[in-house]
């Protein structure tokens, strides 16, 4: 099925559940092997397409029959390099590492980028994975330099890292002073690692301050989270709580909930501060007790979207949630989190979400959502969906071997 066939996709939830039940016989190592074999074909084709000619290009999506490429300063620019590193980790094939290095090093200048916050995504998913897997000379310096650049966005009065600048684009039209989005929790891993690499505690202190302020201000009594909290730059007080990519200011945008669950599990990994792990557990409770969470655990793009069950699903949110749940299962010893993650992986591995080989532009997963309010990337493959899907497979494999999910 083509990504654009949204009308047919609205018939899929029941089919997806049935397919997942049939597919459950492949649980465990078989489902991992099956997905790796599939990814070798899909990602291999996408890699070849992105390297045609003399320039390494960065694939982000497949829309209207064409691969969509982005510049190096786009927030998703590090995910494809990270995907190639994960292919190396899953297969041990040095060819993947060779190509991963090419796609990583085109991002070299991002270490000096200071005008937005997503450099953690961009550099740690690329250079960070390369450093972890191959210990390549110079990669550690790039990570530390990027952390320095990210730290320039720390606003001491509010105690947070400012996510977006407000002097350009659609952000300039919202009346914000210091907008902080829940997505920013995902960039803290870079800061924690920079302290490890450099011995400079400044980076970890910034990460902890940001995590604490986000915990204090982003969450509702039911533990769903706001997408955007805007702070006063002079006083540090909260000016407004709202959304940018969700259905409404008070709705629960699915990927935002996924970022929260995952981001606080990471914060716990580095600090062992139980309040962070508790927060991830509270978010998990919200997700799995929500009356609008589908049975196959692949959420609609927003838990409060008005057209449910006829709203688009978001496979990218599901993949992030699964990866975060595997880490939570390790930290808490609660196998229910692994069982939920396994169910998500089984669902995403069915034809309802995983593209047939030779289709989908080479991307693994179909049916992700970028931003419906902006009319951007709706019901299409997205490179970060594939990245977190492969990451979840690695974490599942590690746990089932008796290893920590994150090595």
N, C-alpha and C positions, 0 to 999 in steps of 0.2 A: 504494500500500500504506500502511495506517495505521501510525503508529509503534508501536502496541501489538501488532502482529502479529509477535511475536518468533519464533514457531514457523516461519512462512514465511520470515523473514529468515535463518534458519539455512541455507536452501537457496541463499542468494544469492552466496556468494563466487565460485563458478564462473561464475555468470551475470554478476556484476560484471566479471570479467576479460574475458569475451566482449564485453560491452557497451562496455568501455573500448577494446577493439581496434576495434570498429566505429566508435566515436566519434573515434578518433585522426585521422580525415580532417579533423577540425575543429581540429587543433592550430594553435598560433600565434594570430594576431589573431582568427581566426574563433571560437575557443573563448572568447576574452575577450569579444567582442561578443555571442555567444550567451548567456553568463552574465550580462552586464550587462542585456541585454534581459529576461531572466528575472527578475533581481533587481528591476528597475523595477516589475514587476507584483507580485511577492511582498512585497518590503519596502514598496512603496507601500500595499498593503492592510494590512500590519501597522502601519504608521505611522498610517493613518487610524483603525484600531481603537483605537490607544493614545491618540488625541487626541479621542475621542468625549467629549462633555460639557465640563465646565469645567476639568478637571484633566489635566495631562500625566502619563500613566502609563508605567512602564518595563517593557516586555515581556521576559521572560527565557526562556520556554519555551511549549510547547503540549502539554497533557496532558489526557487524558480529554475531548477535544473542546473544551477551553477554553484561551484564552491565559492563561498564568500571569504575573502582574505582581509586581514586587518593590519594596520601599521604597528610598529613596535611599541608605541606609547598607548595603545588601546589596553584597557584593563584585562582583557582575556589573552593577551599576547604570550603569556608564559605557559598556558595550559597544554599546548600541543607538544612543546619540548618536554614537559613533564610526562605527557602520555608516552612519548618515545622512551623516556627513562624507565617508566613502569613496564613497558614491553620488554626492555632489557632485564629488569628485575624478575619478571615472570618467566622469561624464556632462557636467560643466560646467554643469549646469542649476541656476540659482540657487534654484529652489524647494526643492531638497534642502538647500541651505545654510540657508535660512530655517527649515526644520523642525529641522535639526540644532542650530541655535542655541537653539531652544525647549527641546529635549531636553537640551542641555548645561547651560543655566542653571538648570534645576531642581535641579542638583547643587551649587549655590553653597555650601551650608553644609558640604560634605564637606571643604573646605579646612581646617577646624578639627577634624576627626575624628582622635582619637588612640588609640582603643581596639582597632584592628586595623591590619594592615599593607597592606591591599589598595588603599589610596588611590592608588597609582600606576596600577593598572588603571582605577580609577574616574575619576580626573581627567585623566591624560595622554591616555587614549583619547578623552576628550570635549573638555575645554578645550585640551589639547595639540594635537589635530588641528585644532580651530577656529583656534587661534593660527597654526599652520603654514600653513593654507590661506587664512585671511582676515585675520590680524593684528588681531584684534578688541581694542579697548582694554579693559584690565582683565584679560584672560585670562592674561597673563604673571604678574600679581600673584597670581592664584589658584593658578597652578602653583607659585610660590615659597612661598606660604603653606602649601600642601599638603606641600611638601618639608620645611618647618619642623615640621609636625605629624608626619610620618613619622619625622623625625630624633629625636623624643622617644622612639622605640622602640629607639634604638641602645643596646646594652649593652656598655660599654667593656671589661669584663673578658673577655668572649667575643669581642668585635670584630664583633658581628653585630646585625642588626635582629631583634628578637623578633617572630615572626609572630603568634601568638595569645596573648591573655591566658589565664590559667589559673584565673580565679575565676568563670567562668560556663560554662554549657552543657556539652556532652559533653567539652570540653577539660579541664574541672575534674576529670574522673573518671580521667584518665590518669596522674596523678602527675608531670606535667612541671613544670619550673621555668622554662625558657626555650626553648620549642619553636621551631625554625626549619624551615620547609618549603621545598622546592626552588622552589615557586611564587614565592617572594619575590624570586628573581632577576629576575622580570618587572617589579618595581617600581623597579628601580635606574635605569631610563631617566629617570624623573622627577627623580631626584637629580642625575644628570649634566646634564640640561637646566637645572635650577635653578641650578647653578653657572654655566652659560653665561649665563643670564638676569640673574643677580644679581652675578656676579663674586666670590661667596663660595665659596671652595674647600672649605668644610666639607662640603657635600653630596656632592661627588665623592669626597672622602676617605672618607666613610662608605660610599659605594657600593663603592669599591675594597676596603676592609676586609672588607665583607660578602662580596664575590665571592671574595676570597682564602680566607677561612675556609670558605666553602661548597665551594670547590674542594678544600680540604685534607680536609674531613671527610665530605662527602656521597657520595663516589664509591667504588665497589668496584674491584677489580683489572680487571674486564672493562669498566669505564667505564659500567656501569649505575649509577643513583643511588638512594639511599634517599629516601623521601618526607620523613621527619621526623628531624631530629637535635636532641636536647634537651641544653642546656648548663647547667652549674652557674653560677648568677648570681654567686657569690662568688669562684670560682676560674677560671671560664671554660673548665673542662674539659668534655669530652663525657660526658654521663651515660648516654645511650642512643641507639640508632639504630633506627628503627621505621617503621611506616606508619600512615596514618589512612584513606586512600582506596584503597590498593592491596589486592591479595589477601593478602599476608603481609609481614612485616617485611623479609624477604630477597628479595621479588619486585620486578620492574621494572614499576611502575605506568606505563601508557603516557603519560598526560598529564604525569606528572613528568619523563619522559625528554624530552618535547617542550619543556617549560619550560626544561630544562637546555640543550638544543641552541640554542634561540632566545636565551635570556638571556645566554649567554656570547658569542654573536655580537654582541649589543648592547654588552656590556662591551668587546669588542675595538674596535667602531666608535668608542667614545669615548676609549679609552686607547691603542690600537695596541699593547697588550701581547700578544705572540704566544701566551703560555700560555693566554689565554682562547680564542683561535681554535683552538689545538690541542685544547682541551677539547671545543669544539663538534664538531671533526672526530672525536675519539674517540667521542663519543656517537653520531654518525652511523654510524661503523663498527659500533658495537654494534647499532644499530637494523637496519641493512641486512644484517648477517651473522647476525641472530637466526634460528634455525630456525622460530620461530613468527611471523615477519613474513609476512603474506599476500602473494601475488603482486601484488595490486592496490595494495599499500602503504598500506592503511587498517588500522591495527593493531587487534587485540583490546584490550579495555580494560586488560588487564594481560598482559605478555608471558609470565608464568608462571601464568596462570589455569588451573585444573585441567581445565576442560571444553573446551579448544580442540580441535577447530574449532567447537564449539557454544556458544562464548561470544559476548556482544555485541561488535560493533565499536565504535570510538569515532572518529567523523568529526571531532570537535573536535581530537583529538590530531593527526590527519592534516593538518588545516588549519594548525595551529601549526607542525608540522614543515615543511610546504611553504613557508610564509612564511620560516621561519628558513633553510631551504636556499637560497632565492633570495639572501638576504643573504650567506650563506657562499660561494656561487658567485662573487659579486662580489669578496669580500675575498681569496679564495684563487686565483681564476682557474681553478678546477677546474670544467669544464662538466658533469662527472658529477653534481654537486649540482643543477644546473639540470635535468638530465634526470630525476633522481629526483623533483624538485618538479613538473615537467611531468606526469610519470606520475600523481602523486597528484591533481593538478588534473583530469586526464582522468578518473580514477576517480570523483572526487567530482562530476563533471559528468554522470555517467550516471544513468539512472533508479534504479539501485541505491541511490544516496545523495541525489540531488537531487530534491526533491519536485515533483510535477506542479503546474502553475500552478493557483492557487485552492484548494490543499490545505495541510496542515501549519501551519494558522494564519497563513500568510504567511511563515513562516521558510523559508530557502532549503534548508538541509541537514536530512536526517533522520539518525537513528541515532547519536546521541551519548550519552555516559554521564557523569553527574555523580559520584555516589559509590555504588557497589554496597554497600560495607559499611554505609552509612547508609540504604540502601534509597531513595535520592534520585535522581530524574531519570535513570532507566534506559531506554535505547533511545528517546530523545525528541530533538526539536530543542532546541538551546541557543543563546542569542544570541551567545556568544563563538565558537562554531563558524562562524557566518555572518560575524562580524567578521574573523576571521583568514583565512577563505576569500576575502573581498573584498580584504583586505590583500595576500594572495598574488597575486591577479590584478593588482593595481596594481604590485607588484614585478616580476612577470613582464613586464608591459607596458613598464615602464621599462627593464628590461634589454634587451628586444628592440628598443627604440628607441636603444640605446647609452647610456642614462643610468644613474646609480647607482640601485639599487633603492629606497633611502630618500632622499627629497628634503626 
